[in-house]
Amino acid sequence: LAGAQVLPCNLPREDVRDAFISEKHASLADLPDGAVIGSASLRRQSQLLAMNPTWKIVNFRGNVQSRLRKIKEEVVDATLLANAGLKRLELTENITQLLECDEMLPAVAQGAIGIACREGDEKMLGFL
């Protein structure tokens, strides 16, 4: 943390895996050549293209609910989202497949939530 900041509050870390979501395909391995996958994550894009360079990765933005809506509307064939976020939003029924960490390396802090505040800020530390 920069300067005089502390991290006094951390929630228990959630599942770090990515979730594959698709209306048409049962798993990431089932995606055909040329499949269109929505992702704004450079980490996911790089790993997906390393798996199959014929897949087309399109920029996929918006909140989780709008991304799930785009899947149902078949704007793309599939997307990947953090399982931790889907669990916290109680949207796990949308998951088609959970990807193991050796299939899709998660982001470094995926599933972690912490609250930072100024060091010595006793009022804020009391709330936390």
C-alpha beads as a LAMMPS data file, in Angstrom:
LAMMPS data file: protein, C-alpha beads

128 atoms
127 bonds

1 atom types
1 bond types

-500.0 500.0 xlo xhi
-500.0 500.0 ylo yhi
-500.0 500.0 zlo zhi

Masses

1 110.0

Atoms # bond

1 1 1 0.000 0.000 0.000
2 1 1 1.133 3.517 -0.735
3 1 1 2.169 5.925 1.980
4 1 1 0.690 5.655 5.426
5 1 1 -2.091 3.204 4.658
6 1 1 -2.975 -0.044 6.403
7 1 1 -5.134 -3.010 5.462
8 1 1 -6.914 -3.791 8.739
9 1 1 -9.898 -5.681 7.362
10 1 1 -9.993 -8.691 5.024
11 1 1 -12.888 -10.989 4.239
12 1 1 -12.177 -14.720 3.930
13 1 1 -10.922 -15.359 0.393
14 1 1 -13.531 -16.772 -1.938
15 1 1 -13.000 -19.447 -4.619
16 1 1 -10.421 -18.052 -7.068
17 1 1 -11.493 -20.044 -10.142
18 1 1 -13.007 -18.625 -13.304
19 1 1 -16.436 -19.721 -14.476
20 1 1 -17.173 -20.604 -18.100
21 1 1 -20.662 -19.470 -19.131
22 1 1 -22.400 -20.457 -22.346
23 1 1 -25.908 -21.158 -23.579
24 1 1 -24.660 -23.323 -26.470
25 1 1 -21.619 -25.250 -25.235
26 1 1 -21.135 -27.532 -22.223
27 1 1 -17.485 -26.687 -21.599
28 1 1 -14.558 -24.608 -22.755
29 1 1 -13.222 -27.708 -24.533
30 1 1 -16.482 -27.951 -26.515
31 1 1 -16.059 -24.528 -28.135
32 1 1 -15.547 -24.958 -31.876
33 1 1 -12.927 -23.210 -33.984
34 1 1 -14.023 -19.640 -34.678
35 1 1 -16.168 -19.380 -31.532
36 1 1 -16.778 -15.825 -30.295
37 1 1 -15.869 -15.299 -26.651
38 1 1 -16.607 -12.094 -24.763
39 1 1 -13.934 -10.860 -22.349
40 1 1 -12.431 -7.511 -21.410
41 1 1 -9.656 -9.238 -19.444
42 1 1 -6.265 -9.289 -21.164
43 1 1 -5.274 -12.168 -18.861
44 1 1 -8.194 -14.285 -20.042
45 1 1 -7.836 -13.199 -23.676
46 1 1 -4.175 -14.272 -23.759
47 1 1 -4.867 -17.648 -22.194
48 1 1 -7.849 -18.323 -24.455
49 1 1 -5.932 -17.505 -27.626
50 1 1 -3.065 -19.726 -26.449
51 1 1 -5.597 -22.590 -26.187
52 1 1 -7.110 -21.963 -29.614
53 1 1 -5.893 -19.125 -31.854
54 1 1 -8.990 -19.420 -34.079
55 1 1 -11.302 -18.210 -31.326
56 1 1 -12.420 -14.615 -31.736
57 1 1 -12.208 -12.631 -28.505
58 1 1 -14.412 -9.530 -28.387
59 1 1 -14.380 -6.767 -25.797
60 1 1 -17.169 -7.568 -23.348
61 1 1 -18.014 -4.830 -20.876
62 1 1 -20.786 -4.050 -18.439
63 1 1 -21.863 -5.298 -15.061
64 1 1 -22.305 -9.008 -14.410
65 1 1 -26.048 -8.938 -15.067
66 1 1 -25.635 -7.224 -18.453
67 1 1 -22.924 -9.712 -19.461
68 1 1 -25.205 -12.611 -18.521
69 1 1 -28.009 -11.019 -20.530
70 1 1 -25.708 -10.805 -23.588
71 1 1 -24.983 -14.539 -23.232
72 1 1 -28.724 -15.325 -23.165
73 1 1 -29.211 -13.085 -26.226
74 1 1 -26.369 -15.022 -27.918
75 1 1 -24.313 -11.887 -28.635
76 1 1 -21.299 -14.169 -28.040
77 1 1 -20.878 -17.934 -27.734
78 1 1 -19.362 -17.781 -24.253
79 1 1 -17.704 -15.687 -21.587
80 1 1 -15.601 -16.181 -18.467
81 1 1 -16.347 -14.497 -15.147
82 1 1 -14.876 -14.800 -11.670
83 1 1 -16.652 -17.488 -9.694
84 1 1 -16.144 -15.377 -6.541
85 1 1 -18.245 -12.546 -7.962
86 1 1 -20.981 -14.887 -9.151
87 1 1 -21.128 -16.506 -5.696
88 1 1 -21.271 -13.162 -3.900
89 1 1 -24.048 -11.983 -6.240
90 1 1 -25.884 -15.320 -5.862
91 1 1 -25.753 -15.932 -9.632
92 1 1 -23.987 -19.316 -9.686
93 1 1 -26.917 -20.945 -11.502
94 1 1 -25.507 -19.317 -14.661
95 1 1 -22.227 -21.255 -14.482
96 1 1 -21.763 -23.861 -17.187
97 1 1 -18.341 -25.079 -16.007
98 1 1 -15.860 -24.120 -13.294
99 1 1 -12.331 -23.953 -14.692
100 1 1 -9.538 -25.410 -12.588
101 1 1 -6.494 -23.194 -12.010
102 1 1 -4.385 -25.331 -14.351
103 1 1 -6.917 -24.634 -17.132
104 1 1 -7.257 -20.874 -16.582
105 1 1 -4.838 -19.112 -14.255
106 1 1 -6.833 -16.675 -12.077
107 1 1 -5.919 -13.068 -11.384
108 1 1 -3.543 -12.576 -8.453
109 1 1 -6.118 -11.131 -6.034
110 1 1 -9.208 -12.811 -7.483
111 1 1 -11.649 -13.679 -4.711
112 1 1 -10.028 -11.334 -2.176
113 1 1 -11.678 -8.298 -0.589
114 1 1 -9.873 -5.965 1.770
115 1 1 -10.523 -2.479 3.131
116 1 1 -7.687 0.030 3.350
117 1 1 -7.582 3.137 5.492
118 1 1 -5.106 5.724 6.732
119 1 1 -2.640 4.535 9.341
120 1 1 -3.476 6.066 12.708
121 1 1 -7.081 6.927 11.759
122 1 1 -8.510 5.597 15.028
123 1 1 -12.098 6.556 14.198
124 1 1 -12.045 4.559 10.932
125 1 1 -10.108 1.680 12.485
126 1 1 -12.816 1.520 15.163
127 1 1 -15.474 1.057 12.501
128 1 1 -13.492 -1.682 10.821

Bonds

1 1 1 2
2 1 2 3
3 1 3 4
4 1 4 5
5 1 5 6
6 1 6 7
7 1 7 8
8 1 8 9
9 1 9 10
10 1 10 11
11 1 11 12
12 1 12 13
13 1 13 14
14 1 14 15
15 1 15 16
16 1 16 17
17 1 17 18
18 1 18 19
19 1 19 20
20 1 20 21
21 1 21 22
22 1 22 23
23 1 23 24
24 1 24 25
25 1 25 26
26 1 26 27
27 1 27 28
28 1 28 29
29 1 29 30
30 1 30 31
31 1 31 32
32 1 32 33
33 1 33 34
34 1 34 35
35 1 35 36
36 1 36 37
37 1 37 38
38 1 38 39
39 1 39 40
40 1 40 41
41 1 41 42
42 1 42 43
43 1 43 44
44 1 44 45
45 1 45 46
46 1 46 47
47 1 47 48
48 1 48 49
49 1 49 50
50 1 50 51
51 1 51 52
52 1 52 53
53 1 53 54
54 1 54 55
55 1 55 56
56 1 56 57
57 1 57 58
58 1 58 59
59 1 59 60
60 1 60 61
61 1 61 62
62 1 62 63
63 1 63 64
64 1 64 65
65 1 65 66
66 1 66 67
67 1 67 68
68 1 68 69
69 1 69 70
70 1 70 71
71 1 71 72
72 1 72 73
73 1 73 74
74 1 74 75
75 1 75 76
76 1 76 77
77 1 77 78
78 1 78 79
79 1 79 80
80 1 80 81
81 1 81 82
82 1 82 83
83 1 83 84
84 1 84 85
85 1 85 86
86 1 86 87
87 1 87 88
88 1 88 89
89 1 89 90
90 1 90 91
91 1 91 92
92 1 92 93
93 1 93 94
94 1 94 95
95 1 95 96
96 1 96 97
97 1 97 98
98 1 98 99
99 1 99 100
100 1 100 101
101 1 101 102
102 1 102 103
103 1 103 104
104 1 104 105
105 1 105 106
106 1 106 107
107 1 107 108
108 1 108 109
109 1 109 110
110 1 110 111
111 1 111 112
112 1 112 113
113 1 113 114
114 1 114 115
115 1 115 116
116 1 116 117
117 1 117 118
118 1 118 119
119 1 119 120
120 1 120 121
121 1 121 122
122 1 122 123
123 1 123 124
124 1 124 125
125 1 125 126
126 1 126 127
127 1 127 128
